[in-house]
Amino acid sequence: MYFQNIELFETEKFQYLLIHKNGSSSVRKCMERLNPVLTTEIKNNKIKWTVIRDPYERFISGLNYDLNRHNIDPSEINYRELFNGNINLKSRESGHVNHCISQVSYLINANIDYYVDIKDLHLFLKMHFGESECLKKNTKKSTLNIDKSEIMKYLNFDYYVYNKIKDSNNLWNWTQGKIF
């Protein structure tokens, strides 16, 4: 079984690992003028970076997005089916992706050099690309009636990895300046 989700946007200087619902539309908009190439090949001679997000916030954002996109009532779904899986790049072209898949499935063996917390994404984009657009920032509160403790059972490993990244030297902050 293939468990990893690799979708890299590559430029001359770096590779950006796309993780859905982690500001990827904003990042790709800022990268447009660099003409990035989509690849699944990790290259060790380039800086690799990605954006991380609080797992519960990301799950709720992804769930809201998918439910609204497909006009599905939340009571009709089984939450346990949403956490793991892989991205089919053919269906990805039309936007049909499970946006709730664990962000850890994107990170496995990706050898990321820098992680940018979504809370710092605006500053990162402004510093590295001279612009920052929050394209699809959803400020609307979720109306889902779900038991958070039920969801949190499935996010334990995500939180473990997320917290390890947050405590690591690989977490970018503005004082480090430009990385590429």
N, C-alpha and C positions, 0 to 999 in steps of 0.2 A: 504494500500500500504506500502511495506517495502522500506524504503529510505536509511537505513544505510548500509555502506560497512565495515564490520568487518572481518579482516583477521589478526590474531595475531600470531606471532612466539614466543613461550614461552620456556624459559630456567629455570634453578633452581632459578636464581636471578631476571629475568625481563621478561616483555612482550614487544615485538616490534610490533607496529601497522604499517602494510605495507600500504603505499599510493603509487599507481603506478605513475611513472615518478618523483619520489622524491628520487632517489638514492637507491631504494629498491634492485636492483641486487647487488650493491656493499655491502650493509648491509648484505644481505643473504649470500654472499660469505664469509664475515668475520665471520659470525655466524656458518658456517658449522661444525666446529670442536666441537661445543657445542651441536650438535644434537638437534636443536630446534624442537618443536612439533607445528604443525599448529592447531589452535583452533579459535573458535568464542566466547569463554567465557572470559569475562573480570574478572580478579581476583584482588580484592582490596588489597591482602597481598603482591603483587609484584610491583616493580617499572614499570611504563608504560611509554614508550617513542616513539616518532615518528619523522620523518623528514618533515619539511614544505618547501615550495618553493613559490616564487613569482607567483601568479595565472596566469598572462598573459604568462610568460616564460613557465610555466608548460603546459598551454593549447597548445601553439605552438609546444612544444616538443611532447606532446601526439598526436596532430593532424598529425604532420609529421610522427611519428612512425606508426600510424594506416593507414594513406594513403599509405605509402610505403609498409607496411605489406600486405595490401589487393589490392595493385596496382590500386588505385582509383584516378581519376582526381578530384582535389579540387572543380571544378565548378559543379560537380555532387552531392554535398552534401548540406544538410540544416544544418547550424551551430547551429540553435536553438535546434536541437535534441540531441546535444552532451553534454550539461552541466549537466544534471541530469539523474539519473537512478541508478541501482544497479548492482553489480558484481555477475554474476552467477558462483559459484565456480566450477561447472561442466565444463563450457566452459573455465574457467580460467586455468584449467589444460593444455589445448592445446594453451594457450596464447591469446585466443579470448576475449579481454576485451576492453571496451571503455576507452581509456587512457586520455580522455578529461573530464571525470566526475569530478564535483566539489570536491576539496579536503575537503571541509566542510562536505560532506556526509560521509566521513570516521571518522571525528572527533566528530560527534554528540554523546553525552553521553559516550564517550570512557574514560573519566576521566584520561587524559594524565597528567603525572607528569612533564615530560620534553619534550620540543620541541627543535629540532636541526635544525637550518636553513641549507639548502643544501650548502650554502657557507662555513659553518663550519664543514661539514660532514667529510672531510679528517682528520682534527684534532681530531674529536670525535672518529672516527674509530681507528685511530692510538693510542689514549690514552686508549681506552677501550678494544681493541682487539689485539693491538700490530702490526697491519697491516692496510693498506688502499689501496684498489684497486678501481679505477674508471673504472669499466668494460665497460660500454656502453656510456661513455661520448661522446656526439656528438658535435664536434666543427664546423660542417658544418652549415653555415648560411641558414636560411629558404628561400626557393624560392617561398613560398606561396604569392599569390597576394590577400591579404584580407585587409579589412578596419578595422584597429585596434579599431577605435571608435565604430564600430558595435559590435565587440567582447567584448569590455569593458563594454557595457551595461549589459551583462550577468554575469560579474565578480564582480559587486558591492558588493554583500554580501561576496564573497570570500575575497575581499580586506579588508572589514570591519573586518572579523575574523582574517585574516592574520596580519593586523596591530595591533589588540588587543593582539595577541600572541606575536608579536615582542616587544610590550611595557610592557609585563607582566614579573613577576618574574619566570615564568616557562620556559623562553627561556634560553637554555643552552649556555654557552660560556666557553672557555678553562680555564678561571680563577677559575671556580667552580670545576675543576678537575673531577675525576671519580665519577659517580653517582651509579655505581654498581660494 
